[in-house]
Amino acid sequence: MNHFAFLKCRTLRASAAGEIEMASRGKTETSKLKQNLEEQLDRLMQQLQDLEECREELDTDEYEETKKETLEQLSEFNDSLKKIMSGNMTLVDELSGMQLAIQAAISQAFKTPEVIRLFAKKQPGQLRTRLAEMDRDLMVGKLDRGLYMQQKVEILTALRKLGEKLTADDEAFLSANAGAILSQFEKVSTDLGSGDKVLALASFEVEKTKK
């Protein structure tokens, strides 16, 4: 993806709040609303992925500014999501995983767009498939060990948050390799009711990017 294509991608930015408001207007079925929200999240995750792929073509200031803008869009999306979920237990059940995944992205506890996307859509099977592919790629030298470690921690954390049982080895790996931000995310997101605390952490991280 060249620099021009990336800048063009940035011009396609949509208002998360506006799209959500349209999706929730009237008596929209929960499934349709969820689909619209997932599509919006997919666009934001694609924007993050495009940014990382174009990182070498951008100067440091442009990269940091664009990443900050994308994180702010995610924060706006999260605010709108909280309003939609407020008082609607059906939506809370349907969208809680998405909200937690967005909060993980905003706080930068998770940095891998595809892992965030699968976490948000509650797809543990695909997360485990991705982890198996990473194991193979590491063995044959196709994947950098540092990147492997980062993504494995994210995937295992996502699986645990989705209620999946981890092996003793996986639990030990998490304990040994989770960084400070991810550990804090784990601490404040023990249950979905602590979303405000997670958002407070996310806001703190966004503020740090502005300095």
Backbone as numpy.savetxt, mean C-alpha at the origin, in Angstrom:
# Nx Ny Nz CAx CAy CAz Cx Cy Cz
9.90 2.61 -19.61 9.05 3.80 -19.61 9.94 5.04 -19.61
9.80 5.94 -20.62 10.66 7.09 -20.69 10.14 8.24 -19.84
10.96 9.29 -19.76 10.63 10.42 -18.89 9.33 11.09 -19.33
9.15 11.24 -20.65 7.93 11.88 -21.16 6.69 11.07 -20.78
6.80 9.75 -20.92 5.66 8.89 -20.59 5.32 8.99 -19.12
6.35 9.11 -18.29 6.09 9.23 -16.85 5.39 10.54 -16.53
5.86 11.63 -17.14 5.23 12.93 -16.90 3.79 12.92 -17.39
3.56 12.22 -18.51 2.20 12.10 -19.02 1.34 11.34 -18.02
1.94 10.31 -17.41 1.21 9.53 -16.41 0.78 10.42 -15.26
1.65 11.35 -14.89 1.33 12.25 -13.77 0.14 13.14 -14.09
-0.01 13.47 -15.38 -1.12 14.36 -15.74 -2.46 13.65 -15.67
-2.43 12.30 -15.57 -3.67 11.54 -15.50 -4.21 11.44 -14.08
-3.59 12.16 -13.15 -3.99 12.13 -11.75 -5.47 12.47 -11.59
-6.17 11.65 -10.85 -7.60 11.88 -10.62 -7.83 12.21 -9.16
-8.91 12.89 -8.88 -9.25 13.21 -7.50 -9.88 12.00 -6.84
-9.17 11.46 -5.86 -9.69 10.27 -5.16 -11.01 10.57 -4.49
-11.07 11.71 -3.80 -12.29 12.07 -3.08 -13.46 12.20 -4.04
-13.22 12.83 -5.19 -14.29 13.04 -6.16 -14.81 11.74 -6.72
-13.91 10.81 -7.05 -14.33 9.53 -7.60 -15.11 8.73 -6.58
-14.64 8.77 -5.33 -15.33 8.01 -4.30 -16.72 8.58 -4.05
-16.80 9.90 -4.06 -18.10 10.52 -3.84 -19.08 10.11 -4.92
-18.61 10.07 -6.17 -19.48 9.66 -7.27 -19.89 8.20 -7.12
-18.92 7.38 -6.69 -19.20 5.95 -6.57 -20.21 5.66 -5.48
-20.21 6.48 -4.43 -21.07 6.20 -3.29 -22.40 6.94 -3.37
-22.59 7.76 -4.39 -23.83 8.53 -4.53 -25.01 7.57 -4.78
-26.14 7.87 -4.12 -27.32 7.03 -4.30 -27.16 5.70 -3.59
-27.72 4.66 -4.20 -27.70 3.32 -3.58 -26.78 2.37 -4.35
-25.55 2.79 -4.50 -24.57 1.96 -5.20 -24.34 0.67 -4.42
-24.34 -0.44 -5.12 -24.10 -1.71 -4.46 -22.68 -1.76 -3.91
-22.52 -2.46 -2.79 -21.22 -2.57 -2.14 -20.16 -3.11 -3.10
-20.53 -4.11 -3.90 -19.56 -4.71 -4.82 -19.07 -3.70 -5.85
-19.98 -2.87 -6.35 -19.60 -1.87 -7.35 -18.72 -0.81 -6.73
-19.08 -0.38 -5.51 -18.27 0.61 -4.81 -16.87 0.07 -4.56
-16.81 -1.19 -4.11 -15.51 -1.79 -3.85 -14.67 -1.86 -5.11
-15.31 -2.20 -6.24 -14.59 -2.26 -7.51 -14.03 -0.90 -7.88
-14.83 0.14 -7.72 -14.37 1.49 -8.05 -13.19 1.91 -7.17
-13.28 1.56 -5.90 -12.20 1.90 -4.97 -10.92 1.15 -5.33
-11.07 -0.13 -5.69 -9.90 -0.92 -6.07 -9.25 -0.36 -7.33
-10.06 0.11 -8.27 -9.52 0.70 -9.50 -8.74 1.98 -9.20
-9.28 2.78 -8.27 -8.58 4.01 -7.88 -7.26 3.67 -7.19
-7.29 2.67 -6.32 -6.07 2.26 -5.64 -5.06 1.71 -6.63
-5.53 0.94 -7.62 -4.65 0.40 -8.65 -3.92 1.52 -9.38
-4.63 2.60 -9.68 -4.01 3.73 -10.39 -2.91 4.36 -9.54
-3.18 4.52 -8.25 -2.18 5.12 -7.37 -0.97 4.19 -7.21
-1.22 2.89 -7.10 -0.12 1.94 -7.00 0.70 1.91 -8.29
0.02 2.04 -9.44 0.73 2.08 -10.71 1.59 3.33 -10.79
1.08 4.42 -10.25 1.83 5.67 -10.24 3.10 5.51 -9.41
2.99 4.82 -8.26 4.18 4.57 -7.44 5.16 3.65 -8.17
4.63 2.64 -8.84 5.50 1.71 -9.56 6.20 2.40 -10.71
5.47 3.23 -11.46 6.07 3.98 -12.57 7.19 4.89 -12.05
6.94 5.49 -10.90 7.93 6.39 -10.31 9.23 5.64 -10.01
9.12 4.45 -9.42 10.32 3.69 -9.09 11.05 3.24 -10.35
10.29 2.87 -11.38 10.91 2.43 -12.63 11.63 3.58 -13.34
11.15 4.81 -13.11 11.74 5.98 -13.76 12.73 6.71 -12.87
13.03 6.14 -11.73 13.83 6.86 -10.73 15.17 7.35 -11.28
15.83 6.52 -12.07 17.14 6.89 -12.60 17.06 8.00 -13.63
15.88 8.21 -14.21 15.70 9.26 -15.22 15.30 10.60 -14.60
15.02 10.61 -13.32 14.57 11.82 -12.64 15.67 12.33 -11.72
15.75 13.65 -11.55 16.68 14.14 -10.55 16.07 13.92 -9.16
16.91 14.05 -8.14 16.48 13.71 -6.78 15.28 14.53 -6.34
15.30 15.84 -6.62 14.21 16.71 -6.19 12.90 16.33 -6.85
12.95 16.01 -8.16 11.72 15.65 -8.87 11.16 14.33 -8.35
12.07 13.38 -8.09 11.64 12.09 -7.55 10.96 12.27 -6.20
11.61 13.02 -5.31 11.06 13.21 -3.96 9.74 13.96 -4.00
9.65 14.98 -4.86 8.42 15.76 -4.96 7.26 14.90 -5.47
7.55 14.09 -6.50 6.50 13.26 -7.07 6.05 12.18 -6.08
7.00 11.61 -5.36 6.63 10.60 -4.37 5.80 11.22 -3.26
6.18 12.42 -2.83 5.41 13.11 -1.79 3.99 13.37 -2.27
3.84 13.80 -3.53 2.51 14.06 -4.07 1.66 12.79 -4.10
2.29 11.68 -4.47 1.55 10.42 -4.54 1.13 9.97 -3.14
2.00 10.12 -2.16 1.65 9.76 -0.78 0.53 10.66 -0.26
0.54 11.92 -0.67 -0.54 12.82 -0.26 -1.86 12.41 -0.91
-1.80 11.96 -2.16 -3.02 11.46 -2.82 -3.55 10.23 -2.09
-2.64 9.36 -1.65 -3.06 8.19 -0.89 -3.70 8.61 0.43
-3.16 9.65 1.04 -3.73 10.14 2.30 -5.13 10.68 2.08
-5.33 11.41 0.98 -6.66 11.92 0.65 -7.63 10.76 0.39
-7.14 9.77 -0.31 -7.95 8.58 -0.59 -8.36 7.90 0.71
-7.43 7.81 1.63 -7.70 7.17 2.92 -8.74 7.96 3.72
-8.63 9.28 3.69 -9.61 10.12 4.40 -11.02 9.88 3.86
-11.13 9.82 2.54 -12.43 9.59 1.92 -12.95 8.20 2.24
-12.04 7.23 2.26 -12.42 5.86 2.58 -12.98 5.78 4.00
-12.35 6.47 4.93 -12.83 6.45 6.31 -14.24 7.04 6.42
-14.51 8.08 5.65 -15.84 8.70 5.68 -16.89 7.72 5.16
-16.57 7.01 4.09 -17.51 6.05 3.51 -17.80 4.91 4.48
-16.75 4.45 5.17 -16.89 3.31 6.07 -17.58 3.66 7.38
-17.57 4.93 7.72 -18.11 5.36 9.00 -19.57 4.92 9.19
-19.81 4.12 10.23 -21.17 3.71 10.56 -21.75 2.62 9.70
-20.99 2.11 8.73 -21.49 1.06 7.84 -20.64 -0.20 8.05
-21.16 -1.13 8.87 -20.36 -2.30 9.22 -20.11 -3.22 8.03
-21.02 -3.22 7.07 -20.80 -4.03 5.87 -19.57 -3.55 5.13
-19.46 -2.22 4.98 -18.30 -1.65 4.30 -17.03 -1.81 5.13
-17.17 -1.73 6.44 -16.00 -1.93 7.31 -15.43 -3.32 7.07
-16.31 -4.32 7.02 -15.86 -5.70 6.77 -15.22 -5.83 5.40
-15.80 -5.17 4.40 -15.33 -5.29 3.03 -14.03 -4.53 2.78
-13.89 -3.37 3.41 -12.83 -2.44 3.03 -11.73 -2.27 4.08
-11.84 -2.95 5.20 -10.85 -2.75 6.26 -9.45 -3.13 5.81
-9.35 -4.21 5.03 -8.05 -4.62 4.53 -7.45 -3.58 3.60
-8.30 -2.98 2.77 -7.83 -1.92 1.87 -7.31 -0.73 2.67
-8.07 -0.36 3.71 -7.66 0.79 4.51 -6.32 0.53 5.19
-6.15 -0.67 5.74 -4.90 -0.99 6.41 -3.73 -1.00 5.43
-3.96 -1.52 4.22 -2.90 -1.54 3.21 -2.51 -0.12 2.79
-3.51 0.75 2.65 -3.23 2.15 2.29 -2.42 2.82 3.38
-2.79 2.55 4.63 -2.05 3.14 5.75 -0.61 2.64 5.78
-0.41 1.37 5.41 0.95 0.83 5.35 1.76 1.54 4.27
1.09 1.88 3.16 1.78 2.59 2.07 2.10 4.03 2.47
1.13 4.71 3.09 1.34 6.11 3.48 2.49 6.24 4.47
2.53 5.34 5.43 3.57 5.39 6.45 4.91 4.89 5.91
4.89 4.34 4.70 6.05 3.75 4.04 6.58 2.54 4.79
5.71 1.92 5.59 6.06 0.63 6.17 6.17 -0.39 5.04
5.30 -0.24 4.02 5.38 -1.05 2.80 5.81 -0.14 1.67
6.74 -0.63 0.84 7.25 0.17 -0.27 7.00 -0.48 -1.63
6.46 -1.70 -1.65 6.30 -2.43 -2.90 4.85 -2.34 -3.38
4.59 -1.59 -4.47 3.22 -1.37 -4.93 2.40 -2.64 -5.13
3.00 -3.67 -5.71 2.24 -4.90 -5.98 1.86 -5.61 -4.68
2.74 -5.60 -3.69 2.42 -6.21 -2.40 1.28 -5.44 -1.73
1.33 -4.12 -1.80 0.27 -3.28 -1.23 -1.06 -3.59 -1.91
-1.03 -3.74 -3.23 -2.24 -4.01 -4.01 -2.85 -5.36 -3.60
-2.03 -6.38 -3.48 -2.53 -7.70 -3.10 -3.02 -7.72 -1.65
-2.36 -6.98 -0.80 -2.78 -6.83 0.59 -4.16 -6.18 0.64
-4.32 -5.10 -0.11 -5.59 -4.36 -0.11 -6.74 -5.22 -0.61
-6.46 -6.09 -1.56 -7.52 -6.92 -2.15 -7.70 -8.25 -1.41
-6.99 -8.40 -0.30 -7.08 -9.62 0.52 -6.86 -10.86 -0.31
-5.66 -10.96 -0.90 -5.32 -12.09 -1.76 -4.08 -12.81 -1.22
-4.23 -13.53 -0.09 -3.08 -14.22 0.50 -2.47 -15.26 -0.41
-3.30 -15.93 -1.22 -2.78 -16.93 -2.13 -1.78 -16.34 -3.11
-2.10 -15.18 -3.67 -1.20 -14.53 -4.62 0.04 -13.98 -3.92
-0.12 -13.55 -2.67 1.05 -13.10 -1.90 2.02 -14.26 -1.69
1.47 -15.43 -1.37 2.34 -16.60 -1.17 2.99 -17.03 -2.49
2.25 -16.91 -3.59 2.83 -17.24 -4.90 3.99 -16.30 -5.22
3.78 -15.02 -4.95 4.85 -14.04 -5.20 6.09 -14.37 -4.36
5.87 -14.76 -3.11 6.99 -15.09 -2.23 7.75 -16.31 -2.76
7.02 -17.30 -3.25 7.66 -18.50 -3.81 8.49 -18.14 -5.04
7.95 -17.24 -5.88 8.69 -16.79 -7.07 9.96 -16.04 -6.66
9.85 -15.23 -5.60 11.02 -14.49 -5.10 12.09 -15.44 -4.59
11.66 -16.51 -3.89 12.62 -17.51 -3.39 13.40 -18.11 -4.55
12.69 -18.45 -5.63 13.35 -19.04 -6.80 14.30 -18.03 -7.45
13.83 -16.79 -7.60 14.66 -15.77 -8.23 15.92 -15.49 -7.43
15.82 -15.53 -6.11 17.00 -15.31 -5.27 18.01 -16.43 -5.47
17.52 -17.65 -5.53 18.41 -18.81 -5.67 19.18 -18.79 -6.97
18.56 -18.28 -8.04 19.24 -18.27 -9.35 19.91 -16.93 -9.64
19.92 -16.05 -8.67 20.63 -14.78 -8.82 19.89 -13.72 -9.59
18.57 -13.86 -9.75 17.79 -12.87 -10.51 17.24 -11.75 -9.63
17.39 -11.89 -8.31 16.82 -10.91 -7.40 17.86 -10.51 -6.36
18.04 -9.19 -6.20 18.98 -8.67 -5.21 18.53 -9.09 -3.80
19.47 -9.49 -2.96 19.12 -9.98 -1.63 18.47 -8.89 -0.77
18.95 -7.66 -0.89 18.37 -6.58 -0.11 16.90 -6.36 -0.46
16.60 -6.38 -1.76 15.22 -6.21 -2.21 14.38 -7.40 -1.78
14.97 -8.60 -1.85 14.27 -9.81 -1.41 13.88 -9.71 0.06
14.81 -9.27 0.89 14.55 -9.16 2.34 13.42 -8.18 2.61
13.47 -7.02 1.94 12.44 -5.99 2.14 11.06 -6.52 1.77
10.98 -7.12 0.57 9.67 -7.58 0.09 9.15 -8.77 0.88
10.05 -9.65 1.34 9.61 -10.79 2.14 9.01 -10.33 3.46
9.64 -9.34 4.08 9.09 -8.79 5.33 7.70 -8.22 5.08
7.54 -7.48 3.98 6.23 -6.89 3.66 5.18 -7.97 3.44
5.53 -9.00 2.67 4.57 -10.06 2.35 4.17 -10.82 3.62
5.14 -11.16 4.46 4.83 -11.89 5.68 3.97 -11.05 6.62
4.26 -9.75 6.69 3.44 -8.86 7.52 2.02 -8.81 6.99
1.88 -8.68 5.66 0.55 -8.64 5.05 -0.22 -9.93 5.32
0.46 -11.06 5.18 -0.19 -12.35 5.43 -0.67 -12.45 6.88
0.16 -11.99 7.80 -0.24 -12.04 9.21 -1.44 -11.14 9.47
-1.46 -9.96 8.86 -2.58 -9.05 9.03 -3.86 -9.60 8.41
-3.71 -10.45 7.40 -4.88 -11.05 6.76 -5.34 -12.31 7.48
-4.71 -12.61 8.62 -5.13 -13.75 9.42 -4.53 -15.07 9.02
-3.49 -15.02 8.17 -2.84 -16.25 7.73 -1.83 -16.71 8.79
-1.74 -18.02 8.98 -0.81 -18.57 9.95 0.58 -18.66 9.31
1.59 -18.14 10.01 2.96 -18.19 9.53 3.71 -19.32 10.22
4.72 -19.84 9.53 5.56 -20.87 10.14 6.45 -20.24 11.20
7.02 -21.06 12.04 7.94 -20.56 13.07 9.14 -19.85 12.43
9.60 -20.39 11.30 10.74 -19.77 10.59 10.36 -18.38 10.08
9.14 -18.26 9.53 8.69 -16.97 9.02 8.54 -15.95 10.15
8.01 -16.39 11.27 7.88 -15.50 12.43 9.26 -15.02 12.90
10.20 -15.94 12.91 11.56 -15.58 13.32 12.19 -14.61 12.33
11.93 -14.83 11.04 12.45 -13.93 10.01 11.90 -12.52 10.21
10.60 -12.42 10.48 9.98 -11.12 10.71 10.59 -10.42 11.91
10.73 -11.15 12.99 11.27 -10.56 14.21 12.68 -10.02 14.00
13.45 -10.74 13.18 14.85 -10.37 12.97 15.03 -9.25 11.96
14.07 -9.09 11.05 14.31 -8.20 9.91 13.34 -7.02 9.76
12.31 -6.96 10.58 11.38 -5.84 10.48 12.08 -4.56 10.93
12.00 -3.51 10.10 12.60 -2.23 10.44 11.76 -1.46 11.44
12.25 -0.29 11.82 11.58 0.52 12.85 10.17 0.94 12.43
10.03 1.43 11.19 8.72 1.91 10.74 7.73 0.75 10.66
8.19 -0.39 10.13 7.30 -1.55 10.02 6.92 -2.07 11.40
7.87 -2.06 12.33 7.56 -2.50 13.70 6.53 -1.59 14.34
6.67 -0.28 14.08 5.70 0.66 14.63 4.33 0.45 14.00
4.31 0.19 12.71 3.05 -0.09 12.02 2.39 -1.33 12.63
3.17 -2.36 12.87 2.66 -3.58 13.48 2.07 -3.27 14.86
2.76 -2.46 15.61 2.34 -2.17 16.98 1.01 -1.44 17.02
0.84 -0.41 16.18 -0.36 0.42 16.26 -1.52 -0.14 15.44
-1.25 -1.18 14.64 -2.33 -1.74 13.82 -2.67 -3.16 14.25
-2.49 -3.45 15.54 -2.79 -4.78 16.05 -4.22 -5.18 15.74
-5.13 -4.19 15.83 -6.49 -4.43 15.36 -6.92 -3.28 14.48
-7.94 -3.51 13.67 -8.35 -2.50 12.69 -8.93 -1.27 13.36
-9.31 -1.40 14.64 -9.87 -0.25 15.35 -8.84 0.80 15.68
-7.57 0.47 15.50 -6.53 1.45 15.83 -6.11 2.24 14.60
-7.01 2.34 13.64 -6.69 3.03 12.39 -6.26 4.47 12.58
-6.85 5.18 13.56 -6.47 6.57 13.79 -5.01 6.68 14.20
-4.54 5.71 15.00 -3.15 5.73 15.41 -2.24 5.49 14.21
-2.66 4.56 13.35 -1.86 4.28 12.15 -1.82 5.52 11.26
-2.96 6.19 11.15 -3.00 7.39 10.32 -2.12 8.48 10.91
-2.05 8.54 12.24 -1.18 9.53 12.88 0.27 9.25 12.52
0.65 7.97 12.52 1.99 7.59 12.11 2.21 7.96 10.65
1.22 7.68 9.81 1.32 8.00 8.39 1.51 9.49 8.18
0.75 10.30 8.90 0.84 11.76 8.77 2.23 12.22 9.16
2.78 11.60 10.20 4.13 11.95 10.64 5.14 11.68 9.54
5.00 10.52 8.89 5.93 10.18 7.83 5.81 11.11 6.63
4.59 11.49 6.30 4.38 12.41 5.18 5.00 13.77 5.50
4.83 14.22 6.74 5.43 15.48 7.15 6.95 15.43 7.04
7.53 14.27 7.35 8.98 14.14 7.26 9.45 14.33 5.82
8.63 13.89 4.85 9.04 14.00 3.45 9.00 15.46 2.98
8.28 16.30 3.71 8.15 17.70 3.30 9.36 18.54 3.75
10.11 17.99 4.70 11.23 18.75 5.27 12.49 18.55 4.47
